[in-house]
Amino acid sequence: MLLVGVAALCSYPFFFEFEQANLEWILCVLVGCGVAAFLRGRGYTAAACFGVAGSMKFYPLLLVGC
């Protein structure tokens, strides 16, 4: 688990998105934490993670409204 975490943090896509101020990596972390919480039986924590990740993606709602 530690090897996978270090490899993900030291990878080129992470640094590219971080330098470009792209917040997609935060969404991936939130959804991953939500899935892990759901699999461990923590429904409220999973719902909170999914809710925060969903609230950060407001532009699909703008496209639906147009």
Number of C-alpha atoms within 10 A of each C-alpha: 6 7 8 9 9 10 11 13 12 11 10 11 12 14 13 11 13 14 9 8 10 11 12 15 14 13 17 12 13 20 20 15 17 24 19 14 18 16 11 10 11 13 14 12 16 21 16 15 22 19 14 14 19 13 10 13 13 10 10 8 9 9 8 7 7 5
